[in-house]
Amino acid sequence: MFRGAWPSGRDTVDRMQGVDFEGFAGDCTITGKITMFGERLSDFLNGQERFRLHKVEFHSLDDGHTVAQDSVSLARSDLLAVVGTGPRGNEKQRVPLEEARMQLSIGPYIILGRLHVPPGQDPMRNVLKREPMVPFTGVTMAYNVSGTVVARDLPTVIVNRHLVEWITATDEEAVLFPEATIRSPFSMNLRKDFTGPSTL
């Protein structure tokens, strides 16, 4: 029997907030609104396998057409990546981390960004192995829309590591992505039909 104190209704309401949502699926990008609870979107996404979006628009990568829906239930496994929005967590609880620059391929997207890891140690490895959604900062993201390459600079992108196809990383960083193929910077093949004009 649970003996702890249940959170009050007021506490739950205080922690819930609506934030803008932008996600990336295999054949489209997704924008809308999401009601999250907690201090960080990455924690919220890792805490459940399905969530509801409101005022949703699906933007086709193939021809750019848009489909709108008032509300949709979305599985986390359908998301390759999500733009980090909303609160960034409690600053007093942050600890110093080192940055590891990494490049990865996930579906039709190429992502270059910084993975934050503890200095000189690997306690985050076990955590990241259990949690599928991993945040990267200082991200450049490239993908093809209607035959045109779109390149975007984004402060934070949360990546579904279970769906990563390959990464350029050291052996230590590769432990965080055990399912991904490791490629060196000298043997990467970045050709993913990004042959059209670039849109920055």
C-alpha positions as CSV (number, residue, x, y, z in Angstrom):
1,M,0.0,0.0,0.0
2,F,1.3,3.5,-0.9
3,R,2.2,5.3,2.4
4,G,3.6,8.5,1.0
5,A,1.8,11.8,0.5
6,W,-0.1,12.2,-2.7
7,P,0.6,15.5,-4.5
8,S,-2.2,17.9,-4.1
9,G,-4.3,18.9,-7.1
10,R,-2.9,22.4,-6.9
11,D,0.7,21.1,-7.1
12,T,-0.2,19.0,-10.2
13,V,-1.8,22.0,-11.9
14,D,1.1,24.2,-11.1
15,R,3.5,21.8,-12.8
16,M,1.3,21.4,-16.0
17,Q,1.8,23.9,-18.8
18,G,1.1,24.2,-22.5
19,V,4.1,24.6,-24.8
20,D,4.7,24.7,-28.5
21,F,5.6,21.3,-30.0
22,E,7.6,20.6,-33.1
23,G,8.5,17.0,-34.0
24,F,10.0,15.1,-36.8
25,A,8.6,11.8,-38.2
26,G,9.8,9.6,-41.0
27,D,7.6,11.3,-43.7
28,C,6.6,14.6,-42.2
29,T,7.2,17.3,-39.6
30,I,4.6,17.9,-36.9
31,T,3.7,21.2,-35.2
32,G,1.1,21.8,-32.5
33,K,0.6,22.3,-28.8
34,I,1.3,19.9,-26.0
35,T,0.4,20.1,-22.3
36,M,3.4,18.9,-20.3
37,F,4.2,18.5,-16.7
38,G,7.6,18.6,-15.0
39,E,10.5,20.8,-15.6
40,R,11.9,19.6,-18.9
41,L,10.3,18.4,-22.2
42,S,12.9,15.6,-22.5
43,D,11.9,14.2,-19.1
44,F,8.2,14.5,-20.0
45,L,8.8,12.6,-23.3
46,N,10.8,9.9,-21.5
47,G,8.1,9.5,-18.9
48,Q,5.4,8.1,-21.2
49,E,5.1,6.2,-24.5
50,R,2.1,8.1,-25.8
51,F,0.8,11.7,-25.4
52,R,-1.8,14.0,-26.9
53,L,-1.2,17.0,-29.2
54,H,-3.7,19.8,-30.0
55,K,-4.0,22.2,-32.9
56,V,-1.8,19.8,-34.9
57,E,-0.4,20.2,-38.4
58,F,1.4,17.5,-40.3
59,H,3.8,18.9,-43.0
60,S,4.7,16.4,-45.7
61,L,8.4,16.1,-46.6
62,D,7.5,14.7,-50.0
63,D,5.4,17.5,-51.5
64,G,5.0,20.1,-48.6
65,H,1.2,19.7,-48.3
66,T,-0.3,20.2,-44.8
67,V,-2.9,18.2,-43.0
68,A,-4.5,19.8,-39.9
69,Q,-6.2,18.0,-37.0
70,D,-7.7,19.4,-33.8
71,S,-6.3,16.7,-31.6
72,V,-4.2,13.5,-32.1
73,S,-2.7,10.8,-29.8
74,L,0.9,10.3,-30.8
75,A,3.2,7.4,-29.9
76,R,6.8,8.3,-28.8
77,S,8.1,5.5,-31.1
78,D,6.7,7.5,-34.1
79,L,9.0,10.4,-33.3
80,L,12.6,10.6,-34.6
81,A,13.3,13.9,-33.0
82,V,11.6,16.8,-31.2
83,V,12.7,20.5,-30.9
84,G,13.4,21.3,-27.2
85,T,10.9,23.9,-26.0
86,G,9.4,25.0,-22.7
87,P,11.3,25.2,-19.4
88,R,14.9,24.1,-19.0
89,G,14.7,22.7,-15.5
90,N,15.9,24.0,-12.2
91,E,19.2,25.8,-12.7
92,K,20.2,25.1,-9.0
93,Q,20.2,21.4,-9.8
94,R,22.4,21.5,-12.8
95,V,25.9,20.0,-12.7
96,P,28.9,20.9,-14.9
97,L,29.1,18.7,-18.0
98,E,31.5,18.3,-20.9
99,E,30.4,18.6,-24.5
100,A,30.9,15.9,-27.2
101,R,30.3,17.1,-30.7
102,M,28.5,14.4,-32.7
103,Q,26.9,13.9,-36.1
104,L,24.1,11.4,-36.7
105,S,21.6,10.2,-39.2
106,I,18.0,9.4,-38.2
107,G,15.5,8.7,-40.9
108,P,15.6,11.5,-43.5
109,Y,17.4,13.9,-41.1
110,I,21.1,14.6,-40.6
111,I,21.8,16.2,-37.2
112,L,25.0,17.8,-35.9
113,G,25.0,18.8,-32.2
114,R,26.6,18.6,-28.8
115,L,25.9,15.8,-26.4
116,H,26.5,16.7,-22.8
117,V,28.2,14.1,-20.6
118,P,29.8,14.1,-17.1
119,P,33.4,15.1,-17.1
120,G,35.8,12.1,-16.9
121,Q,33.2,9.6,-15.9
122,D,30.3,7.6,-17.3
123,P,27.3,7.7,-14.8
124,M,25.1,9.1,-17.6
125,R,25.6,6.0,-19.7
126,N,23.3,3.8,-17.8
127,V,20.7,6.5,-17.6
128,L,20.8,7.1,-21.4
129,K,20.6,3.4,-22.1
130,R,17.2,3.3,-20.3
131,E,15.8,6.5,-21.7
132,P,15.2,6.8,-25.4
133,M,15.0,10.6,-25.8
134,V,18.4,12.3,-25.6
135,P,18.9,16.1,-25.9
136,F,21.5,17.7,-28.1
137,T,22.3,21.4,-28.0
138,G,23.7,23.8,-30.6
139,V,22.1,21.7,-33.4
140,T,22.2,22.1,-37.1
141,M,19.6,19.9,-38.8
142,A,19.3,19.2,-42.5
143,Y,16.5,17.4,-44.4
144,N,14.8,17.5,-47.8
145,V,11.3,19.0,-48.4
146,S,9.8,18.9,-51.9
147,G,13.3,18.4,-53.4
148,T,14.9,21.3,-51.6
149,V,17.4,20.9,-48.8
150,V,16.3,22.7,-45.6
151,A,19.1,23.5,-43.1
152,R,18.0,24.8,-39.6
153,D,20.0,25.9,-36.6
154,L,18.1,25.0,-33.4
155,P,19.1,25.5,-29.7
156,T,18.0,22.0,-28.6
157,V,16.8,18.9,-30.4
158,I,15.7,15.8,-28.5
159,V,16.7,12.6,-30.4
160,N,15.0,9.2,-30.2
161,R,18.3,7.2,-29.9
162,H,16.4,3.9,-30.6
163,L,15.9,5.1,-34.2
164,V,19.4,6.4,-34.9
165,E,20.9,4.8,-38.0
166,W,24.5,5.9,-37.6
167,I,26.7,8.3,-35.7
168,T,30.2,9.7,-35.9
169,A,31.5,9.3,-32.4
170,T,34.3,7.8,-30.3
171,D,33.9,4.3,-28.9
172,E,32.9,5.9,-25.5
173,E,30.2,8.0,-27.0
174,A,29.0,5.0,-29.0
175,V,28.0,3.2,-25.8
176,L,25.1,5.7,-25.5
177,F,23.8,4.5,-28.9
178,P,24.4,0.8,-28.9
179,E,22.0,0.1,-31.8
180,A,23.6,2.7,-34.2
181,T,26.4,2.0,-36.7
182,I,29.6,3.9,-36.0
183,R,31.2,5.8,-38.8
184,S,34.4,7.8,-38.8
185,P,34.4,11.4,-40.1
186,F,36.6,10.1,-43.0
187,S,34.2,7.4,-44.2
188,M,30.8,9.2,-43.8
189,N,28.4,9.0,-46.7
190,L,26.2,12.1,-46.3
191,R,24.3,11.7,-49.5
192,K,20.6,11.4,-48.7
193,D,19.2,12.9,-51.9
194,F,20.3,16.4,-50.6
195,T,21.0,17.4,-54.2
196,G,18.5,20.3,-54.6
197,P,19.0,24.0,-53.8
198,S,19.6,24.7,-50.2
199,T,17.2,26.8,-48.0
200,L,18.7,28.3,-45.0
